[in-house]
Amino acid sequence: MSLTSQEGLKETLQQLECHFTWELQKEHIDPEELEERIAEQIRFLINKSKVRNYNLLAYVKFLNDKKDEALENLQKAEETVPVEYPEDVEKGSLVTWGSYAWLHYHMGNLTESQAYVEKVESICKQFGSESPYKMELPQIDCEKGWALLKFGARYYEKAKESFEKALGKEPKNPEFNAGYAITVYRLEDYYAKKCSGKASSLGPLRLAVKLNPNDVFVTPLLALKLQETNRGKEGERYIEEVLGKHPDVPYVLRYAAKFYRKKGDLETSLQHLKKALSLTPNSGFLHHQIGVCYRAQYFALKKKGAKDQFQSVQKQYELMKLCISHFRKVVERKTKFIYAYIDLANMYAEKGEILEADKTFRKVFAISNLTATEKQQLHFNYGCFLERYRKSERDAMKQYLAGLKIENHSFEQKNCERSLKQLIDKTAKKGQKCVEVFESKGFIAERDGFKEKAIEAYESALKMDPGNEECLSAIMNLKLSLKS
């Protein structure tokens, strides 16, 4: 195949609907960890689409430079299509064939790649598609939604759009409703308490469970949402029901564990988590949840105290060790799980291992592609660490200010602002003056529209640090805006 025709083939490939054209980026996931999670779903979730999971696993294998294994998974997907789509084999194969075409292209098998393109083209022509290389099918929108969901928080909004598109064509489809409800729930969870007081996922979750009462994905989330909205007893009925139907599904066990942890029943939570871990021993999520339970037990015991002080301290030490051990296993398996690193660093600090805590925080700063919310969470927690354990108020202020400056309205940003203002007040009461105080005051005043007050604060900072380019730039911009 000539270079010209090879370029033409690639141009055609970009018109196909499959994982290779859905802009799913490797840097946003841990491929090994995601491989494992998808394989677990294929093993345990017998009522869920294996075609969809084999297609996704093939793509993740490709990202992980395991092209032969990717090919094997596409073969499994192709073999499973007639089972899942007995009356629509051709339409059910389009995503798989698209992925085959791309994979063969990347493997240098251009003739095979072209053959799969022609298969897709033939089906599109047969069913009268407007495009020669893609069909508008709700099941493809649904598969795209699930893939986006698996690639993490950055993709949730796009996943929601895909499920909405599928629902536009089949509003009562149980699978489309499940995907949409889970996505809305995840968006609420991700933007944490931005949606505080609202229950926008409750309706979609109720509808999804009504359409498919046996859905192992949706029922536990409905229980958790009911618990969050002060309907704990109703939520527990759903948890008990889904546990009764699916007692050995790790996904069900882990969310049941989360429900009981939030209820305050840590022992029951740990029982479910340990059972789930026995089924999926490499799950980073489970290790994190177990660590969270041990941490809660530790702080409860620390707060309570005990008559036998020695025994209490010994138990606290054991719980700290267990907590750290599980958090360490998380970051070994989920290398991009930022919150687990932060949890680990904070527990190191609690245990008095200050150097390990600092080192762990610095590892997170070295990770690329952090989201704005993750950056704010990191700046806030590192600021707290510096303030409390390093006794460095100036460095802590820098962290809080850095988190506040990130243009992302979130719960974490509010934490940064509150802590920064508290530190400014604290230093004022002590009669202390430093660059960080004036720089922080300047930024807050500027943000709130008090330009003269901001200039005054920045000028005070500049007197103490004449080479501060940020303050100098801010003063110049503010003065220009006052003249205009």
Secondary structure, 3 states (H helix, E strand, C coil): CCHHHHHHHHHHHCCCCCHHHCCCCHHHCCHHHHHHHHHHHHHHCCCCCHHHHHHHHHHHHHHCCCHHHHHHHHHHHHHHHHHHCCCCHHHHHHHHHHHHHHHHHHCCCHHHHHHHHHHHHHHHHHCCCCCCCCCCCHHHHHHHHHHHHHCCHHHHHHHHHHHHHHHHHCCCCHHHHHHHHHHHHHHHHHCHHHHCCCCCCHHHHHHHHHHCCCCCCHHHHHHHHHHHCCCHHHHHHHHHHHHHHCCCCHHHHHHHHHHHHHHCCHHHHHHHHHHHHHHCCCCHHHHHHHHHHHHHHHHHHHHHCCCCHHHHHHHHHHHHHHHHHHHHHHHHHCCCCHHHHHHHHHHHHHHCCHHHHHHHHHHHHCCCCCCHHHHHHHHHHHHHHHHHCCCCHHHHHHHHHHHHHCCCCCHHHHHHHHHHHHHHHHHHHHCCCCHHHHHHHHHHHHHCCCHHHHHHHHHHHHHHCCCCHHHHHHHHHHHHHHHC
